[in-house]
Amino acid sequence: MSSMKLGSKPNAFQRKGQAWFCTTGLPSDIIVEVGGMSFHLHKFPLLSRSGVMEKLIAEASGEEEDGCVINLPDILGGAKTFELVAKFCYGVKFELNAASVVYLQNAAEQLEMTEEYGEGNLVSQTEIFLDKVVLQNWKDSLRALQECDSVLPHAEEVFSTTTRLIESLALKASTDPNLFGWPVVEDSRPLQSPGGSVLWNGINTGAKLKTASSDWWYEDISNLSLPLYKRLISAMVSRGIKQEIIVGSLTSYAKKYLPGLNRRQSTDDFNSRIGSVGSGAILSEAEQKLLLEELDHLFPTQKGLISTKILFGLLRTAMILRASATCISSLERRIGMQLDQATPEDLLMPNFSYTMETLYSVECVHRILDHFLAMDQVAGGTSPGSNGDVHLIGSPSLKPITMVAKLIDGYLAEIAPDNNLKLLKFKSLAAAVPDYARPLNDGLYRAIDIYLKSHSWLAEADKEELCMLIDCQKLSLEACTHAALNERLPLRIIVQVLFFEQLQLRNSVASSFVVADNFDGSQQLESGLVASSDGGWDTAVRENQVLKVGMDSMRMHVSELEKECSNMRQEISKLSTGKGTSTWRSLSKKLGFKMNSQMCSAEEGAISKQKHKGGKLDKTIDKHGKYNKTNH
């Protein structure tokens, strides 16, 4: 810390208990009381430097016969500052530094220690030191600004000291730090000594070469009080510092004073860091609440600047501290803007309400999801078009909402085991995700299955109503297999799963036959063309052998499909027997289809047709160039 020496005389002050004495050999003729401390001094050195002391001494001398006693209860800086003032008046040597200049400047102004009462008086000396030394250095400016906290608003009334210090710090933060405190080197690779020290004009400075980053000042300004920190951040913003850098500083400040953002940080470590603040006291809950609400106003509203985990930490802390509804709503809206960057663990925020109805705050997550959907629709990225069409799955516009759908399904699976979670809350959150956001319903099916397992007392109608959220056509083969054997699902849902699984099987068989027809025709055409052009009998034989292998493979595939059809009919038959014939028929009528052996008639007809086609006559060319028919 830089300093400036004032005075030339040796120290003539001696402290005894709560009193200071000036040991000049002359008896003191005045006592000045400041903050419980008594200063036994002489009149002339004081009145020759201070206009206020001249007036007070004149008044006290006329009123009291035995001695002159003056009380200064409002002196800024208290007894410690007045000690320096007294030394200055006596010409005693002392050092003026960044920690004391603010107090001395304001005390000198209070006592009217101007040039009228002596050249080079204390007011001018403090102003010179502040302007020529303190404002030119980052560390000294910051140290002086910390001391302004105790002298506000006096530091602003005459000299605008606080504003000057803030502007100085803001300017330095927006400038390359190598321009102050370090030598300026134009070459991208400056000359260094063998030990790595910077060479300045060929002289080893002893300083190591540092690579400055944009966050070099975060820790320094985090020691400021909230009012001064807010003013400094505002000045930096006006200087045009990037929003990303400002957010980094705000985040660092929040982590230092809000324990909720540092779950893994020990209490001792937090207390040691928080003790570096001017007052030295740990922030109370009320102070933390005020800090959180102020930081919410300071954070920019632009999407993606603040980490999603930090936002969730701020929201969690706001709920614990019971911050204002405006603050909580603002944090929820910020999270909603970038919900696709969150994880299921981020959403698991405990319920801090007195009722403790549920383990986690489902309503908060629902509100965040609503913010995301509202902003997503405004952006026009994922909402269906006017004709009802939706962008293709996997396109960049649908990627965020599909990620959010997967996130919500994972969150539902995590909270499903909570016995206190009401069906309406669970269903409402699951239904809030648009259908087009779920290309597969496996995640939703898993969450509903866990909920049904943990809430086995639900009525059959409630189970059926909840399961209607599942689109059976969007279930994977594994999910369909699990659902078909899931006893927790209502019968109607099981039937729907079996129906759509059977439908998929029919489509698979039909597509296989189409492929086989195309393969057969292309092979025959290719064989005939090659034989006619080359006239080779061997080539035709090889073509027929390849065709035989392909047909054998197709027959094996068809046989497997027939077995699957047979197994499916047996399962349906068992299901109808177990649940009752009347129930089965009524459900079949409601669903609008008949689950019997006729469901595979199309497949069997197609199979017979393919078998008949496999035995048709193939045309080959004999060695005389005439067509010959061979029956395979």
LINNORKA-V280334 format. One record per residue. N is the residue number from 0. PHI is phi in whole degrees, 0 to 359 (NA if undefined). OMEGA is omega in radians with two decimals (999 if undefined). D_FIRST is the distance of its C-alpha to the first C-alpha in Angstrom with 2 decimals. Layout:
N:PHI:OMEGA:D_FIRST
N:PHI:OMEGA:D_FIRST
This chain:
0:NA:-3.11:0.00
1:290:-3.12:3.77
2:211:3.09:6.57
3:222:-3.11:10.35
4:273:3.09:13.10
5:240:3.14:16.13
6:79:-3.12:19.53
7:224:-3.09:21.32
8:280:3.07:23.49
9:292:-3.10:23.09
10:295:-3.13:22.39
11:245:-3.10:25.70
12:251:-3.12:24.97
13:223:-3.11:26.36
14:259:3.05:26.53
15:227:-3.10:29.83
16:66:-3.14:30.05
17:258:-3.12:29.48
18:220:3.05:29.63
19:248:-3.14:27.56
20:234:3.08:29.51
21:260:-3.03:28.99
22:267:3.11:30.64
23:266:-3.11:31.72
24:99:3.11:35.37
25:259:3.11:36.55
26:292:3.14:37.44
27:289:3.13:35.43
28:239:3.11:37.36
29:208:3.08:35.26
30:239:3.11:33.72
31:249:-3.13:31.07
32:256:-3.12:30.85
33:225:3.05:27.81
34:54:3.11:27.68
35:82:3.12:29.93
36:248:3.14:28.26
37:253:3.12:30.27
38:248:3.14:28.94
39:267:-2.97:31.68
40:233:3.13:30.98
41:237:-3.00:32.95
42:291:-2.96:34.10
43:297:-3.14:33.71
44:301:-3.11:29.96
45:282:-3.07:29.45
46:290:3.12:32.19
47:282:-3.12:31.33
48:242:-3.02:27.96
49:230:3.07:28.73
50:292:3.13:31.69
51:294:3.14:31.73
52:296:3.10:31.71
53:298:3.14:34.53
54:292:-3.11:36.64
55:294:3.13:36.01
56:294:3.13:36.79
57:295:3.13:39.95
58:292:-3.10:41.08
59:291:-3.13:40.38
60:291:-3.14:42.10
61:284:-3.07:45.25
62:270:-3.05:45.55
63:249:-3.12:44.89
64:269:-3.03:46.85
65:282:-3.10:45.37
66:185:-3.12:41.65
67:250:3.13:38.95
68:238:-3.13:36.97
69:237:3.14:34.55
70:249:3.11:33.14
71:240:-3.07:30.00
72:283:-3.01:29.97
73:256:-3.12:28.19
74:293:-3.11:25.11
75:290:-3.12:22.08
76:93:3.06:19.63
77:68:-3.05:22.50
78:295:-3.11:22.72
79:295:3.13:19.04
80:288:-3.13:18.43
81:294:3.06:21.69
82:301:3.10:20.78
83:292:3.10:18.07
84:298:3.13:20.73
85:297:3.10:23.26
86:298:3.11:21.19
87:296:3.14:20.69
88:297:-3.13:24.45
89:272:-3.13:25.28
90:77:-3.14:22.99
91:282:-3.12:21.25
92:292:2.99:18.03
93:201:-3.09:14.83
94:257:3.05:11.18
95:263:-3.10:10.42
96:229:-3.07:7.05
97:294:-3.12:6.98
98:283:-3.06:8.70
99:250:-3.01:11.31
100:294:-3.10:12.05
101:293:3.13:14.39
102:294:-3.12:16.34
103:294:3.14:16.68
104:298:-3.12:17.83
105:287:3.07:20.42
106:294:3.11:21.52
107:296:3.09:22.04
108:293:3.12:24.11
109:298:-3.07:26.10
110:271:3.12:26.89
111:57:3.12:27.77
112:266:-3.08:25.56
113:260:-3.11:26.48
114:293:3.10:27.74
115:296:-3.09:31.20
116:246:3.05:30.17
117:127:3.14:28.63
118:291:-3.12:27.04
119:67:-3.10:23.27
120:287:-2.97:23.20
121:294:-3.14:20.31
122:298:-3.12:20.94
123:291:3.14:20.69
124:295:3.11:17.64
125:292:3.12:15.59
126:292:3.12:17.19
127:297:-3.13:16.34
128:296:-3.14:12.60
129:294:-3.06:12.78
130:282:-3.03:15.08
131:272:-3.05:13.94
132:242:-2.99:10.17
133:295:-3.07:9.17
134:291:3.14:12.36
135:269:-3.03:12.08
136:232:-3.11:9.27
137:296:-3.07:10.16
138:297:-3.13:7.24
139:292:3.11:6.16
140:297:3.14:9.96
141:293:3.14:10.65
142:295:3.12:8.66
143:293:3.13:10.43
144:295:3.10:13.55
145:299:-3.14:13.76
146:287:3.12:14.02
147:294:-3.12:16.73
148:301:-3.07:18.94
149:271:-3.08:19.85
150:245:3.05:20.63
151:291:0.01:22.73
152:268:-3.08:24.99
153:299:-3.12:23.98
154:291:-3.12:20.88
155:254:-2.97:23.46
156:294:-3.02:26.26
157:250:-2.99:25.28
158:261:-3.07:22.11
159:52:-3.05:22.08
160:299:-3.09:18.34
161:299:-3.14:18.60
162:297:3.13:20.77
163:297:3.12:18.64
164:294:3.14:15.57
165:295:3.13:18.04
166:295:3.11:19.69
167:296:3.13:16.59
168:293:3.13:15.79
169:296:3.11:19.52
170:295:-3.13:19.81
171:292:3.13:17.16
172:291:3.14:18.82
173:268:-3.12:22.13
174:244:3.08:21.15
175:302:-3.10:21.03
176:297:3.11:17.50
177:290:-3.14:18.43
178:278:3.09:18.36
179:217:3.14:14.60
180:86:3.11:12.13
181:224:3.11:15.37
182:293:-3.14:18.26
183:276:-3.13:21.21
184:239:-3.10:24.30
185:283:-3.12:27.63
186:292:3.14:29.68
187:294:3.08:29.90
188:235:-3.04:29.74
189:293:3.09:27.22
190:294:-3.13:27.91
191:229:3.04:26.47
192:286:3.11:26.75
193:304:3.14:29.19
194:275:3.10:26.42
195:98:-3.13:25.16
196:280:-3.13:22.08
197:282:3.08:21.65
198:262:-3.14:23.34
199:249:-3.05:21.98
200:56:3.11:24.88
201:83:-3.11:26.30
202:256:3.12:23.29
203:286:-3.13:21.92
204:282:-3.10:18.21
205:84:-3.13:18.13
206:271:3.10:16.78
207:279:3.12:19.31
208:291:-3.11:21.00
209:244:3.05:20.18
210:258:-3.06:22.54
211:284:3.06:20.90
212:245:-3.06:22.89
213:290:-3.09:23.33
214:254:-3.06:21.89
215:294:-3.07:18.46
216:258:-3.09:16.88
217:301:-3.06:19.35
218:293:-3.10:17.54
219:297:-3.05:14.30
220:281:3.11:16.31
221:290:3.10:18.69
222:277:3.13:16.55
223:284:3.03:17.46
224:289:-3.07:20.57
225:301:3.13:23.76
226:300:3.14:24.18
227:289:3.13:20.79
228:297:3.12:21.27
229:300:-3.14:24.74
230:294:3.14:23.70
231:293:3.12:21.11
232:297:3.12:23.82
233:297:3.12:26.35
234:293:3.11:24.26
235:295:3.11:23.87
236:297:3.12:27.62
237:294:3.10:28.38
238:280:3.08:26.40
239:88:3.07:28.87
240:293:-3.06:26.89
241:301:-3.13:29.56
242:298:-3.14:30.96
243:299:3.14:30.64
244:290:3.10:26.86
245:299:3.12:26.74
246:298:3.10:29.10
247:299:3.10:26.99
248:293:3.12:24.00
249:299:3.13:26.42
250:294:3.11:27.98
251:297:3.12:24.77
252:295:-3.14:23.95
253:294:3.14:27.54
254:298:-3.07:27.59
255:285:-3.01:24.63
256:245:3.11:26.27
257:244:-3.08:29.98
258:301:-3.11:31.38
259:297:-3.14:34.55
260:272:-3.11:32.92
261:233:-3.08:31.92
262:299:-3.07:35.29
263:273:-3.10:34.50
264:276:-3.12:31.14
265:290:-3.13:31.49
266:293:-3.13:30.87
267:297:-3.14:28.50
268:295:3.13:26.28
269:296:-3.13:26.40
270:295:-3.13:25.61
271:293:-3.14:22.56
272:286:-3.09:21.15
273:289:-3.13:22.24
274:290:-3.14:20.67
275:280:3.11:17.16
276:290:-3.06:18.27
277:310:-3.10:17.37
278:286:3.13:20.72
279:78:-3.09:20.76
280:258:3.05:24.45
281:288:-3.11:26.49
282:294:3.06:28.07
283:284:3.13:31.66
284:297:3.12:34.51
285:296:3.12:34.63
286:291:3.08:30.94
287:296:3.11:31.43
288:299:3.11:34.51
289:297:3.13:32.75
290:298:-3.12:29.96
291:297:-3.14:32.67
292:293:3.10:34.64
293:291:3.12:31.70
294:296:3.11:30.77
295:298:3.09:34.43
296:288:-3.08:34.24
297:280:-3.12:31.14
298:295:3.07:32.66
299:292:-3.07:34.68
300:268:-3.10:38.41
301:294:-3.09:38.99
302:291:3.00:40.82
303:86:-3.13:39.25
304:285:-3.10:35.56
305:258:3.11:34.98
306:299:3.14:36.10
307:297:3.12:39.37
308:294:3.10:38.26
309:295:3.12:35.20
310:297:3.09:37.59
311:296:3.08:39.96
312:296:3.09:37.18
313:296:3.13:36.17
314:295:3.11:39.86
315:298:3.12:40.45
316:293:3.11:37.54
317:298:3.11:38.83
318:291:3.13:42.21
319:294:-3.11:40.89
320:278:-3.12:38.91
321:56:3.10:41.89
322:292:-3.10:40.01
323:296:3.13:41.93
324:298:3.12:44.85
325:295:-3.14:43.27
326:295:-3.14:40.20
327:297:3.12:42.44
328:297:3.12:44.78
329:296:3.12:42.00
330:293:3.10:40.74
331:297:3.13:44.36
332:292:3.10:44.91
333:298:3.13:41.84
334:293:3.14:43.15
335:300:-3.14:46.63
336:294:-3.09:45.50
337:227:-3.11:44.59
338:297:-3.12:46.79
339:293:3.11:48.16
340:265:-3.07:44.84
341:272:3.07:45.10
342:238:3.11:46.71
343:302:3.13:49.21
344:294:3.11:46.62
345:297:-3.09:44.37
346:285:-3.08:47.30
347:281:3.13:47.94
348:265:-3.12:46.16
349:300:3.11:47.42
350:273:-3.08:49.32
351:262:3.12:47.33
352:284:-3.13:50.13
353:292:-3.08:51.87
354:288:-3.12:55.21
355:54:-3.13:54.12
356:297:3.12:57.06
357:232:3.14:55.75
358:291:-3.12:53.22
359:241:-3.10:51.36
360:277:-3.11:50.75
361:288:-3.13:53.45
362:298:3.13:53.34
363:297:3.13:49.70
364:296:3.12:50.54
365:297:3.13:53.57
366:295:3.11:51.53
367:298:3.11:49.07
368:297:3.11:52.10
369:298:3.09:53.59
370:298:3.14:50.45
371:297:-3.11:50.61
372:295:3.14:54.31
373:295:-3.13:53.98
374:289:3.12:51.25
375:292:3.10:53.13
376:289:3.09:56.27
377:296:3.11:54.46
378:292:3.11:53.18
379:76:-3.05:56.81
380:277:-2.97:55.97
381:234:-3.13:58.12
382:282:3.13:60.56
383:297:3.14:64.22
384:287:-3.11:65.71
385:294:3.13:68.24
386:269:3.09:71.07
387:90:3.13:69.76
388:282:3.13:68.61
389:236:3.10:65.32
390:299:-3.12:63.26
391:297:3.08:63.94
392:297:-3.12:62.25
393:96:3.09:59.47
394:287:-3.09:58.66
395:302:-3.10:55.01
396:290:-3.12:55.72
397:267:-3.06:57.08
398:299:-3.13:54.53
399:299:-3.06:52.02
400:286:3.05:54.74
401:291:3.07:56.48
402:293:3.11:53.23
403:293:3.10:52.82
404:300:3.09:56.46
405:296:3.11:55.89
406:296:-3.13:52.75
407:294:3.10:54.71
408:298:3.07:57.60
409:295:3.09:55.28
410:295:3.11:53.76
411:298:3.11:57.30
412:293:-3.13:58.22
413:286:-3.08:55.25
414:269:-3.07:56.06
415:302:-3.12:59.86
416:291:-3.13:60.32
417:293:-3.09:59.04
418:293:-3.12:62.20
419:274:-3.13:60.91
420:285:-3.11:60.35
421:288:-3.13:63.03
422:300:-3.09:65.21
423:296:3.13:64.47
424:294:-3.13:60.69
425:298:-3.10:61.16
426:294:-3.10:63.79
427:296:3.12:61.93
428:292:3.13:58.81
429:294:-3.11:60.96
430:281:-3.11:63.02
431:291:3.13:60.02
432:281:-3.14:59.51
433:298:-3.11:61.89
434:297:-3.07:64.72
435:289:3.13:63.84
436:279:-3.13:60.40
437:246:3.05:62.10
438:295:3.03:63.94
439:231:3.14:64.78
440:257:-3.11:65.29
441:297:3.14:64.75
442:296:3.11:61.40
443:294:3.11:62.92
444:299:3.14:66.00
445:298:-3.14:63.92
446:296:3.14:61.99
447:293:3.12:65.26
448:297:3.10:66.92
449:295:3.13:64.16
450:296:3.12:64.44
451:295:3.12:68.22
452:294:-3.12:67.94
453:276:-3.13:65.60
454:233:-3.07:67.69
455:293:-3.11:71.19
456:279:-3.13:72.57
457:298:3.09:72.30
458:291:-3.11:75.60
459:300:3.13:77.24
460:294:3.11:76.86
461:294:3.11:73.10
462:298:-3.12:72.78
463:295:3.12:74.81
464:296:3.12:72.81
465:291:-3.10:69.52
466:289:3.11:70.95
467:293:3.07:72.13
468:290:-3.10:68.54
469:277:3.03:69.13
470:268:-3.05:70.64
471:298:3.12:72.95
472:287:-3.12:73.28
473:256:3.09:69.57
474:268:3.08:69.74
475:287:-3.13:69.55
476:298:3.12:72.42
477:296:3.13:70.59
478:294:3.10:69.81
479:297:3.13:73.45
480:298:3.13:74.75
481:293:-3.11:72.57
482:292:-3.12:73.50
483:295:-3.13:77.23
484:253:-3.07:77.18
485:274:-3.10:74.75
486:287:-3.13:76.70
487:283:-3.12:73.97
488:280:3.05:74.60
489:297:-3.09:77.36
490:300:-3.09:80.61
491:298:3.14:80.32
492:291:3.12:77.00
493:298:3.13:78.45
494:296:3.11:81.41
495:298:3.13:79.20
496:298:3.13:77.24
497:296:-3.13:80.51
498:297:-3.11:81.90
499:290:3.05:78.97
500:293:3.09:78.88
501:295:3.12:82.60
502:296:3.09:82.00
503:297:3.13:79.40
504:294:3.10:81.96
505:299:3.13:84.59
506:296:3.13:82.28
507:295:3.13:81.40
508:295:-3.12:85.12
509:297:3.13:86.00
510:294:3.12:83.25
511:295:3.14:84.39
512:292:3.10:87.93
513:297:3.11:86.77
514:296:-3.13:84.87
515:296:3.12:87.97
516:298:-3.13:90.24
517:296:-3.14:88.01
518:294:-3.11:87.76
519:296:-3.10:91.55
520:295:-3.12:92.41
521:294:3.13:89.98
522:294:-3.14:91.17
523:294:-3.13:94.81
524:295:-3.14:94.22
525:295:-3.14:92.28
526:295:-3.12:94.99
527:294:-3.13:97.78
528:293:-3.13:96.08
529:293:-3.12:95.31
530:295:-3.11:98.86
531:291:-3.10:100.48
532:279:-3.09:98.46
533:269:-3.12:98.65
534:69:-3.08:101.92
535:258:3.10:100.75
536:291:-3.11:102.12
537:297:3.13:99.48
538:296:3.14:96.66
539:295:3.13:98.23
540:296:3.13:98.68
541:296:3.12:95.02
542:297:3.13:94.02
543:294:3.11:96.22
544:295:3.09:94.79
545:297:3.11:91.25
546:297:3.11:92.47
547:298:3.14:94.05
548:299:3.12:90.83
549:296:3.13:88.99
550:292:3.10:91.67
551:298:3.11:91.65
552:297:3.12:87.92
553:294:3.11:88.39
554:297:3.11:91.17
555:296:3.13:88.94
556:295:3.12:86.23
557:296:3.12:88.83
558:297:3.10:90.14
559:297:3.11:86.72
560:296:3.09:86.37
561:297:3.10:89.81
562:296:3.12:88.72
563:297:3.08:85.64
564:299:-3.14:87.90
565:297:3.12:90.19
566:297:3.14:87.41
567:294:3.11:86.09
568:296:3.12:89.52
569:296:3.13:89.80
570:298:3.14:86.43
571:295:3.12:87.44
572:297:3.11:90.78
573:296:-3.13:89.17
574:297:3.14:86.81
575:294:3.12:89.67
576:290:-3.09:91.67
577:289:-3.05:88.83
578:269:-3.13:87.90
579:106:-3.06:91.43
580:295:-3.09:93.67
581:294:3.13:93.55
582:297:-3.13:89.80
583:299:-3.12:89.56
584:294:-3.12:92.00
585:296:3.12:90.34
586:293:3.13:86.91
587:298:3.14:88.47
588:294:3.13:89.99
589:297:-3.10:86.71
590:282:3.08:84.90
591:81:3.08:87.66
592:206:3.14:88.66
593:244:-3.14:90.99
594:268:3.10:89.66
595:219:-3.04:92.75
596:290:-3.12:94.08
597:289:-3.09:94.49
598:294:-3.11:90.72
599:252:-3.08:91.21
600:296:3.14:94.48
601:298:3.14:92.80
602:293:-3.10:91.16
603:296:3.10:94.43
604:296:3.12:96.31
605:294:3.14:93.77
606:294:3.14:93.98
607:297:3.13:97.80
608:297:-3.13:97.57
609:292:3.11:95.22
610:296:3.12:97.54
611:297:-3.14:100.49
612:293:-3.12:98.56
613:296:-3.12:97.73
614:260:-3.09:101.49
615:284:-3.11:102.35
616:280:3.06:103.97
617:259:-3.10:101.71
618:263:3.04:103.03
619:231:-3.07:102.90
620:245:3.13:104.69
621:278:-3.06:107.38
622:290:3.10:108.02
623:271:3.12:110.55
624:89:3.11:107.88
625:261:3.12:109.34
626:287:3.09:107.48
627:230:-3.07:108.20
628:258:3.07:107.25
629:242:-3.11:105.96
630:265:3.10:105.42
631:268:999:102.33
